[in-house]
Amino acid sequence: MSGRNDGRAFIGSFTSAGGRGVIHAAVDADTGALTERGATDAVADPSFLALAPDGSVLYAVSETEEGAAAAFTAPSGAEAPVPALIGAPVPVGGAGPTHLTLAGGHLLTANYGSGSVTTLPVGDDGGLLAAAGVLRHEGRGPRADRQDGPHAHQVVTDPSGRWILVTDLGTDSVRISALDPASGELTAHGETALRPGTGPRHLAFHPAGGHAYVLNELEPTLTVCRWDAGTGVLEPVGEAPVLPDSVEVASYASEVVVSLDGRFVWAANRGHDSIAVLALDATYEKAELVTTVPCGGHWPRDLALDPTGRRLYAANEHSGDVTWFDIDPATGIPARTGSIEAPAASCVIFG
């Protein structure tokens, strides 16, 4: 590897499928290459990760039937390369937590199996305290095999920091809530219904803040929405495909990312094993599929931009690697430049 190790990344993986748990990696500033520094399997199936705002603490879900979340020290160099637990993992009171975010002094988890969202207070040392509340969803969708009940898949804060949004694959909707930082309780504010059977999985906001793009898992589509932070209202205004019409293989979209300049959207397609490149028009309300490129492996579960926005990383779960791409700034098309072994990789974050 050439250049300097000027950054760091953390990779989540499924220990139940041979993953090494949480991997700490160095990021070469010149090439974007990742080099593993250390790993810990102290928590089962840490499938999704998040960093504290100051970068000192790393949080992980434990995507198990029992459901838990954990806090780790977030190493920043080779001297102490392995993340260390800060206290024991804390139960989330829900099954199969798949995503997490920090808001108002709490860690929030989206619990796919039980269709709920949990709030866990964050202690002074960055560790997690017992759950302060669990907000349970209700409803179902038309797909009996996947939508027999609510399945909260992702939890995020909006750009204003005022609202909590949760994509629910089981109910074809996005739930909007408000968090009380004092009590840790979530209060339901509204629910945006999407087209039945689409199965919303993840969403990403436009850098300008007024639009969000919802990626659907059960149909290969992206739903474009307007977002009003003043009223906490999400309004669908259109859809775009994330695969060409000619594709016949079964494919399940996983992650959506918006470019830092707000001109492009990327979506990962599991099954087709590709990254879709979509161009946004000047209104940010029309997304057009430009092309798809191979993801560099099999079953891309996650996509992430590096902090510069010049490189895109794909966590390929079934091939067990994280692959990185240089992005053409004019076209938004990624070109593969390298990869690192990461068995059962499920996410990658930078900080």
Secondary structure, 3 states (H helix, E strand, C coil): CCCCEEEEEEEEECHHHCCCCEEEEEEECCCCCEEEEEEECCCCCCCCEEECCCCCEEEEEECCCCCEEEEEECCCCCCCCCCCECCCCEECCCCCEEEEEEECCEEEEEECCCCEEEEEEECCCCCECCCCEEEECCCCCCCCCCCCCCCEEEEEECCCCCCEEEEECCCCEEEEEEECCCCCCEEEEEEEECCCCCCEEEEEECCCCCEEEEEECCCCEEEEEEEECCCCEEEEEEEEECCCCCCCCCCEEEEEEECCCCCEEEEEEECCCEEEEEEECCCCCCEEEEEEEECCCCCEEEEEECCCCCEEEEEECCCCEEEEEEECCCCCCEEEEEEEECCCEEEEEEC
